[in-house]
Amino acid sequence: MSTLFERHQKTLDDAVSAIRSRAYFSAYPEIPSGKIYGETARKDGQAAFQGALNNAFAIDQPASGAVGAEQSPYGFDLGITYPKPDLDTLLPAAEAAMGAWKHTDAETRVGVCLEILHRLNKRSFEMGFAVMHTTGQGFMMAFQAGGPHAQDRGLEALAYAWEELQRCPRTATWEKRVGKEETVVLNKTFRVVPRGVGVVIGCSTFPTWNSYPGLFASLVTGNAVVVKPHPGAILPLAITVRIAREVLTEEGFDPNLVVLAADAHDDPITKTLVTRPEVRIIDYTGGSPFGEWIEANATQAVVYTEKAGVNSIVIDGLDDMRAVSGNLGFSLSLYSGQMCTTSQNVFIPRDGVDVGGEHKSFDDVASAIIKAVDWLLGDAKRGAEILGAIQSERTLARIDQTAAEGGTVLRPSGPVENEMFPDARVRSPLIMKVDAADEKLFMREMFGPIVYFIATDDTKQSLELATRAAREHGAITCALYSTDASVIAAAEEATADAGVPLSCNLTGSIWVNQSAAFSDFHVSGANPSGNATLCDPAFVVGRFRIVQSRIPVSQAAPVG
């Protein structure tokens, strides 16, 4: 048994138990505390990040120059360059690296992957700064989502892969009596055969959280992996690749099992990369148009996508306006709406709803939520941490475009000061009021801090619009607030049919944006927001095949 497997077996066993029970579990602490990670961990992580700035990021892999032009959404250039890939040398190197890896046992591969995750966890502060200054997330969110939560998602994929790899025995003796005098006895051997080189395409907002499931699911099942970051968020995945290569080398494997394929906005390589014949697995996170292009054109590969969607909130009735408005105010403001799980459309009956036995108008409900947003962002330090910064200039342009397209501005978007980073791109949420008839405005994804409050005839229409948006355009989350059990039951049925997970009556410190590893299935694969789920068995089984050999026992090679 692998030494690394033995070292980390409890972590694996706990993860397997969690995916079976769906109960809360986290292997990697989410609190950025010196008592957990070491008293100097934050300082060391920040020093490592700063040391990477304005330097070449060394990865000893096939390359043909350098590339890199990342800009921190907090107002400065990172100045880091990375190896520029030559696909004609990089892909053959990745293919060749699979030789020993695919022939080793599953325990060894799992042990190596668990060690990579363990070392990534130790570098969580460094990763937090790297994620913060490529995505625009506030530091706390960047530490958690880019570090421990992403590591948990990688471990979750490992757990599913381990389960599937154990379903078929490695050997079996098969015996069948075929006549009075003859019995056939065969020795059978079952081999796990990897599909081939995988490509993981990272996104600009959650480069590690969305990439680790595909990375570890492909690697642990015997495949090599080409990590293709978004050109605006290379550093977090470059750190990941370098750590993976270090562990692979130490364990005697070819480090080209994990390689980096960085590119630039003005010289993209993704279309060429994903259609290469060597590429047999693709994991994609990003916008729907390009995801659909990959699904249609990368026909030589099995493709797993997480794309975009139009997420909704349906308000039917409340017990406590303050509890709900506080929850929604935070949810709508967090990371400036740049989460694939953030709600965009809030459906409210135009005649209002009952709140704690008292009827409240549409404007009353809308005003309460806006008041909660204003309060959260009223403290400059708190507001800056909640909002983070806008990752892309295109998102800034989209905010201004939306305000001019139609509807009534209930809350204008405006700049928010960040005391530590005066040049940060920070904007508060834009909240618009539109009518249910204005489908051209809200029946589309408007990524960023853009929210539509939509006046409907009644809750029935609200649910119809929310679920139609999911069926036609995709949705990753849906929320409902209701005190009526029959409405909740109807919503559960309707959202299940639309393939969108439903969260009911969330208040306090749990938000519709959140997706918990080992318990929540992120993206259903049942509507246009994506064809895969993070994670379930289907996410791993397509990455390998089982091929058998058989021989009569009398002819089998002697043991020993």
SULURSUL-V323020 format. One record per backbone hydrogen bond with DSSP energy under -0.5 kcal/mol. CO is the residue of the C=O (numbers start at 1). NH is the residue of the N-H. If there is no record, write none. Layout:
BEGIN
co,nh
CO,NH
CO,NH
END
This chain:
BEGIN
co,nh
2,6
3,7
4,8
5,9
6,9
8,12
9,13
10,14
11,15
12,16
13,17
14,18
15,19
16,20
17,21
18,22
30,32
31,33
33,36
33,37
34,38
38,41
40,44
41,45
42,46
43,47
44,48
45,49
46,50
47,51
48,52
49,52
49,53
50,53
52,55
55,81
56,58
59,61
65,84
67,82
70,78
70,79
72,75
72,76
73,425
76,72
78,54
81,57
82,67
83,85
83,262
84,64
85,87
86,89
86,90
87,91
89,93
90,94
91,95
92,96
93,97
94,98
95,98
96,99
97,101
98,102
99,103
100,104
101,104
105,109
106,110
107,111
108,112
109,113
110,114
111,115
112,116
113,117
114,118
115,119
116,120
117,121
118,122
119,123
120,123
121,124
123,127
124,128
125,129
126,130
127,131
128,132
129,133
131,134
131,135
131,136
132,136
136,389
138,142
139,143
140,144
141,145
141,146
142,146
143,147
143,148
144,149
144,150
147,151
148,152
149,153
150,154
151,155
152,156
153,157
154,158
155,159
156,160
157,161
158,162
159,163
160,164
161,165
162,166
164,167
170,190
172,174
172,188
174,186
176,178
176,184
182,178
182,179
183,185
184,176
185,553
186,174
186,188
187,551
188,172
189,191
189,549
191,193
191,547
192,194
193,545
197,280
197,281
198,226
199,201
199,283
200,202
200,228
201,285
206,210
208,212
211,215
212,216
213,217
214,218
215,219
216,220
217,221
218,223
219,222
224,198
225,227
225,259
226,200
226,228
227,229
227,261
228,202
230,233
234,237
234,238
235,239
236,240
237,241
238,242
239,243
240,244
241,245
242,246
243,247
244,248
245,249
246,250
247,251
248,253
249,252
254,257
255,258
257,225
259,227
262,85
264,267
267,264
269,273
270,274
271,275
273,276
276,279
278,197
278,280
280,302
281,199
282,284
282,304
283,201
284,306
287,291
288,292
289,293
290,294
291,295
292,296
293,297
294,298
297,299
298,301
302,282
304,284
305,531
305,532
306,286
309,311
311,344
311,345
312,479
313,315
313,347
314,316
314,481
315,349
316,354
318,356
320,324
321,325
322,326
323,327
324,328
325,329
326,330
327,331
328,332
329,333
330,334
333,336
334,337
335,338
337,448
339,342
344,452
345,313
345,347
346,348
346,454
347,315
348,456
349,352
350,362
353,360
354,318
355,358
358,355
360,353
361,365
362,366
363,367
364,368
365,369
366,370
367,371
368,372
369,373
370,374
371,375
372,376
373,377
374,378
375,378
375,379
378,380
379,383
380,384
381,385
382,386
383,387
384,388
386,335
392,395
392,396
393,397
394,398
395,399
396,400
397,401
398,402
399,403
400,404
401,404
401,405
402,405
402,406
408,410
408,433
411,431
414,428
417,419
421,424
424,426
425,390
426,416
429,431
430,432
430,451
431,410
431,411
432,434
432,453
433,408
434,455
435,438
437,439
438,441
438,442
439,443
442,444
448,450
449,430
451,432
451,453
452,346
452,454
453,434
453,455
454,348
454,456
455,436
456,350
458,462
459,463
460,464
461,465
462,466
463,467
464,468
465,469
466,470
467,471
468,472
469,473
469,474
470,474
470,528
474,310
477,312
478,503
479,314
480,505
481,316
481,317
483,485
484,488
485,489
486,490
487,491
488,492
489,493
490,494
491,495
492,496
493,497
494,498
495,500
496,499
501,478
503,480
508,510
511,514
515,517
516,519
516,520
520,522
521,523
522,534
527,530
529,307
530,527
533,535
533,536
534,522
536,539
537,540
537,541
538,542
540,543
541,544
543,195
545,193
545,547
547,191
549,189
551,187
552,555
552,556
553,556
END
